[in-house]
Each structure stands twice: as structure tokens, then as C-alpha cells.
Amino acid sequence: MTYAYDKRYTPINLKDSNLFKSIKVGKLQLPQRVVMAPLTRIRADDNAVPNKENLAQTYYAQRAQRPGTLIITEATFMSEQAGGYPNVPGIWNDAQVAEWKKIVTKVHEQESFVFVQLWNLGRQASPAYLKSKNLQYLGATDNLYMDEASKKEALDAGNELKGVTKEGISKMIGEYVNAAKKSIESGADGVEIHSANGYLLNQFLDPISNKRTDNYGGSIENRSRFTLEVVDAVVAAIGADKVGIRFSPYGKFGTMSGGDEPLIVAQYAHVIGELEKRAKENPENRLAYVHIVEPRVPSPAFGEGEHEYLEGTNDFVFSIWKGIVIRAGDYALNNTEALKDVNENDRTLLAYGRFFISNPDLVDRLEKGLPLNAYDRDTFYTPGGKGYIDYPNYS
């Protein structure tokens, strides 16, 4: 298929920027700092096994073609309960691990690296889909729905939203650990804990979705507890150098507070400060990276430039966290911001998402100042190879 160049993109040669300077992430020495952001693609089979028709293997191998590229996989369920809609890959059983091994092998053959992103939807799941699997609809707080539509679906399905019990939290922490171990078993170089974009861990962090009265709610410290317990458990299982975490302080996807909450920076300063405290107490507990979604992108559902939040900044993260930071959020169409952010602090990498879908050779194009293929939004979440493995290299 033929794809046109994106007329919104102004090519700039980034070869002499920090983007093409080597950096160490965990124990990985990366020759450049372009990261493939986690990108949900809905191509798995009905048993949550990544696409077996060589599509997923080809897709990841194409985007790993520049040696030394760090790829963060599409968000991946740690268990059936962590899910809530079909055709998303999981990593809790042998069949799933077997296919992930093939994908990771393809990436490693290109001399690139893989972190598997671990995902629990929480109240963003479909209560009707969960009911069809005899699973509960779970979030941070009883009957605190995202919106009227999710409430109606839950009531119609007879699967009302329940706050996760303390026993349930312990079980979920175990699922994160199991998925992390299976990711390493698959050959992955590490895992990224998804604590962003309004999903379960974010629901515990945010005061709009967490109205608990136990020691997982009420205060900033209590709202941080679940995320930190997951981090501590996964670090103990596979080592901090193999663990990253993603946050979206200003995100509103899944009806999170974003910049409407005056104390939202305090919330994230606390949880990130706790991660730094652990690293200061024992350098072996320093995570490979902290991954931050920029306020330019308050929701992944929006197109570039839509509903941008321009009254906040993630710069506070650098004054607290002294390790590696990955920044994500519309950098392809904001080359000036990309240059500023990657050059301003030498601990920075930049993650690219939508344009990594349409440009498997994105790293080369950014380096050489080449035009970028436009992407087809209509094929982001559709089955098959169209809009998945048929985007061409520049040559």
C-alpha cells in the first residue's frame, strides 16, 4: 500500500542533538535515545496470545531495525482479571509466553531491546465483557464510575463496580510479579509498570477516582501505596535495573483529574520522591527509568494538538528523580520541544508513538531529517496487516 508523507511534519536533522548520543538505561547501553512508546494495537487472538501469523513478530522487528532501539511493547495484561476487552495480548500463560519469545527473539536479532508494559484496566474495562468471563468489575472505589455510560453497562450486565479488597490488592501484586517473571522468561530485557492514562494504578493515585477510607486512600501517601507496593514486589522479583514505570500527571483519559486538581503535582512528586528515596538508600533499587507523558497529550484518544494542556510542566520530575527519564507526547510534530527537552537534561530519552506506527525506520528519518509517512488512524485497532506491517521504509 502507498502512504503519503505527513504535511504537518517539518523535517529537521536531529543527528547532532542529544537524541543521537549514547546513554545507559538500567544495564543496557543504548547508542541513541529514540524510544518506541507502548502502542495498543488489538491484534492478539481470542486467548490473548500475540498474533501468531508472524504479524506481531514482523511488526516489532520492523521497528527494531535500527540497532540499539529501546522498544516498549503494547500494554499487556498480567491476568485475565487485569483485562476487560478482547484481542489484547497477555503474559500469564505458557502459550502467550511462547509467542512473546518469538517476538523478543526477532527484536534481539536486530540488536535492539524490549521492555514489556504490564497493564490492568481497572474501571476502564468493559463490565459486560468481564461478566461474560465470570470476572468482577474492579476499580479503586465501590460504585465510583467513570461516566454514566460505564455505569449503565455495569448495571445492565449485573456487574457493579467494586473497590479492590486488600486481599485483592495482594493478589494483583502477585500477578504483576508473575507477569514480570514471565516477561524475563520470554527473553525481554525488562518490564514497564503502567501507572498512567487512567488505568488501575492511576485510579488509586488520583483523588477523583480514589475515595477509599482504608490505608490505600484519603491522603497522598495512602494513594501512592498500591503503586509503590507493586514496584517493590517487581523489583524484588527481577531487579530494579529491569523495571521502569509510566505516569501521566496531567492526563485526563479515563476521567482523571489532570491539571484541574491543584495538588496533582504534589501527588506525583510524592510517589516519584519515594522511588528516588529507595534509590538513594540502595543504588541497586534505582529503577531503569521513569516514563512521563507530557501535558501536551492529556488523552491518547485525542489527535495531535487537540485539547492540549499548556499550563503545566513535567520539569518537576527532574528535580526529584535523579535517574533516567523518558518523555513522551507529540514530539514528532514539536521538533523544537524535542530538541529543548532532550538537550536540556542529559538523563532524557524521547518516546515516539503514532509516527513509529507509520515509520518503521523512524530513528533513521529523525537522524537524517527525512519526511515522515502519515499514519492511518482507522487501522490503529483493526485486525490484520493493513496499517500494521505495510508501512514502508523511506528507501
N, C-alpha and C positions, 0 to 999 in steps of 0.2 A: 504494500500500500504506500502511496505517496503522501507525505506530510509537508505542509508549508512551514516556513520559518515564522516565529512569533514576532509580529511587528512592534510589540510593546518593548521588546528587549533591545537595548543598545549595547552591542559588544564592546567590552573593554578587556585589554590584555592584562591579566592578573598575575602573570608569571613572576614579576618582581615583588609581589606582596608577600606577607607572611603566610598567605594561603598555600604557597608552594615552598614552605620551609618545613623541615623535618621536626617532629615532635613525638615525645614518648607518652603513650596513653596506657596506664597500667604497666604491663611488661612488654607492650607492643611498641616497636619503633616505626612510626608512620613517616613515609617520605613526603607527604603533603597533608593538608588539613581539610580537604573536602570530604564530608561525611554524607552517606545516603541516609536520609531520615526514615523512620518507620512509616510504612505506607500500606494501609489496609487495602487489599485487592479482591477479596471474596472469590478466590479461585480454588479453595480446598474442596474435597469431596464431602459427602453427607456424613462421613465418620470423622471429620476434622483432620483428615490426612492431607498434607500439601499435594497439589496437583501432580498425579503420577505420570501424566502423558509427556513427561520431560519439559512441560511448560515452565513450572516453577524453577527447575534446575537451570533452564535456559535463561529465564528472566534474571535470576540473580547472577549467573555467570556473565551475562552481557554487561551488567552494571559494575561488576568487579574487574573489568578488563584492564583498567589502569592499576598496575601492581601497587599494593600498599593502601588501597582504598578501604576505609572502615565502613562496613555495611551494618546498619541496624535493621533487623528484619521487621516485616509486618508484625503488628501486635498478635500475640499467640496465647491462646487460653491454657491455663495451667491444669484445668479440670473441666469436666462437663458443667459443673455448677458455676464456674467462673464465666461461662459463655452466656448465650442468650439470643443468638441468631445463627443461621446456618452458614456453611461454606467458609468459615474462618478456621485456619489451622490451629491444632492443639499440639501439646507436647507432654502428654501424660501417659501414653501407652506405647508399646513396642512398635506398632505399625506406623505411628506418627514419627517416632524416633528414627526408624529405618529410612523414611523418606527425607527427613531432615539431614541425615548423614550424607545422602547423595547430594543434597543442595550445598551443604558445607564443603564437601569434597570439591565440588565444581568451583566454589569461591577460592578455596585454598590453592587449587591448581593455577589460578591466576595470580597467586601470591598476595591475595587480599585477605581481609579479616571480617569475622561475623560476630555480632552480639545479638542474641535473641531477646526480643522485647516481650515481657511477661505481663499478661492482661487479665483483669477481672472487671466486667462491665458494671457490676452493682445495679443500681436502679435504671441504668441506660439499657438494660436488657429488655427483651420482649417478654412480658409476663405470660402471654398466651403460648409463646414458643417454649418457655420453661415448663409451663403446665403440661405441654404435650410430652415432655421428657420426665414428668413426675418430679420436677425440681421446684424449689421455692424461689420466690422473687425477693431478693435481699438488697438492702442498702444500709446506710448508717443509722437511719431512724425509722421507726414504725410509721407507716402511712404518710410519709412526707414525700409526695410525688413530685416529679419534675414539672408536670403540667397536667391539665385536665384530660388530655388525650391518653397519657400513660395511666392515669387513674382509672379512666373508663375501661381501658383494655384490661387492667388488672381485675377490676370488679366483675367485668363480663366473663373473664376467664376463671373467676373464683380463686385467684392467686394474688391476694393482697400483699402489699409491700411490708416486709418485716425488717426491723433492725437486726443486724447480725448479733447473735448472743456472744458472750465471752468465750463459750465453748466453740462456737462457730468461728470466731476470730482465730483461736488456736489452731483449728483445723485448716483454715485458709493459709495461715503462716506455713503450716506443713506442706500445703500444696505449692506455695512459692518455692520452698526448699526442694521438693521433689522435681518440679519443673526445671529449676536451676541445675540440679544434678543431671537430669536427662539432657539438658542443653549441652552440658560439658561432655556427656556420654556421646552425643551426636557429633562431637568434634568442634563445637562452637568455641570461640575464644572468650566468651563471656555472656552476661545477660544484662538487660536493662529493665529495671523495675518501673512499670508505667504508673506514675502517680500524678498524671496530668489529665487535661481535657475532660474533666467531669466524670471520670470513671471511679471505681470503688475507693481507692486510696484517696483520691481528690475529694470524694464525698465526705470522708472522715475529716480531712483538713479544713474544709470550708464551712464557715458558720451558717451559711444559707441551707445546707443540707444535713448538718450535724447538730441535732438538738438533744443529744443524749445527756443523761444525768449521771452516768457512771464515770469511771476514770478514763473513758475514751471520748468524753465530750465536756463542754462547758468552758474550759479555758484553752488558751493557745497551746499550752503544754500538753493537755489531755488530747486535743485534736491531732497533735503530732504523733501520739503514742503508737498507733497501729502502723503507720508508715515506718517509724524507726524500729519497731519490733520486726517487721519484715526485713528491713535492711540488715539488722543484726543477725537474724537467723540465716539469711542467704550468705552473708559474709562468712559466718562460721562454717557454712557448708562447703563453699567453693573458693573462698579467699577474696579479699576486698579488691585486689587488682583485676578481678574478673567481673566486677559489679559496677554498673552505672545506674543512675536514676533520672527520671524525667519529671519536670514540674512545669506548670503553666500559670504563674502567679496572677496574670491579668486575664486569663481565659474565662470565657462565659459559656462555652459549649456544655450542654447538659445542665443549663441554668445555674452555673456557678456565679459567685459574686463579682469576680473581676475587680476592676477599679472602683466599682460602686461601694465597696467595703473599705472604709478608711484604714482599718487595721490589717488589710490583706498583706502588706509588705512585712508587718510585724510577724504575721503567721509564718511566712516563708523564711524570714530572717531567723526565726527560732529553729525551724526544722533543719535548715541548712547549717545554722550555727551548731546544732547538735552533731551533725555529720563532721564538721570541722573539729569540734571538741574531741570526738573519737579519734580522729586522725592525729591530733596534737598529742593525745595521751599515749598513742601507739601508732607509729608511722605505718605499720602493716595493716592498719584499719582504714587507711585512706582509700576511698573509692577511686576507681579508674577515672570517673568523670561525673560531673553534674550537668545535665542537659536541660536547657531552659528555652521555652517557647516565648518569642518576643511579643510585646503588646501589640505590634502591628497586626498580629493574627489572633484576634480574640476567639475565633471559632474556625476549625478546619473546614466547616461547611461553606464558608464564605469564599468568594473569589478574591484574587489579589486586589488590594486597595479598597475592599468593601468593609465598611464599619470599622475602620482602623481606630484603635485606641492610642491616642498620641499624648496622653497626659501622664504616662508612667514610663519607667525605665527599669531594666533588669541590672543596671550597673551596680546596685547594692550587693548583688551576689558576689562580686569580685572583692568587696571589702570584707567579706565574711569567710568565704570559701577560698582557700589558697591552693587548691588543686586545679585540675583541668576542667574547663567549661566548654561545652558545645552549645552554640547559639543557633536557633532555628527560627525561620519566619520571614518568608518572602524576600530572601536575599538576592535571588536571581534578578528581580526587577528593581532592586535597590542596591545597585553596584557601589554607590557612594557609601552607603551604610555598611556594606560588606567590607570595603577597604578600611573604613574607620574602625569597625569592631575587631577585625582580625589583626590589624596593625597596632591598635591601641594597647592591647594586653597580650603578652607573649604566651599566655596559657589558653588561647582561644582556638577552637575549631568551628567551622560553619557547616550546618546540615542543610542540605537541599532536598526538597521533596518532589513536588509536581514536575519540575523540569528534569529530575532524574528519571521519572517515568518515560518522558518523551525523548530523552537524550541519553542513551546507554553509555555514550562516550563523553558525558558531561564534564569530567575532570579535564580532558584534553581541550574541550571547547572553551572552558573558563580560562585555562592557561594561555591559549593562543588567541583569545579574543574573537572566536568564531560565532556565527549566528546560532540560535537555538531553535530546534523543532518546536512548533506549537503542540500542545497536548490536546487530547480529545476527552473532555470531562465525561462524555456519555459512555465511555468504555472503562472508566476507573474501576467500576464494581460489577462488571459483566463477565460471564464465563467465557472461556476460550482464549485464543491467542491474539485476537484483534485488539489493538491498543495495549498489548501486554508485551509481546516479543517481536512485533513487526516494525518498531521504530528504528530507523536507520542510523548508522554512524555518519559523521559528516562526509567522509570519503565516498 
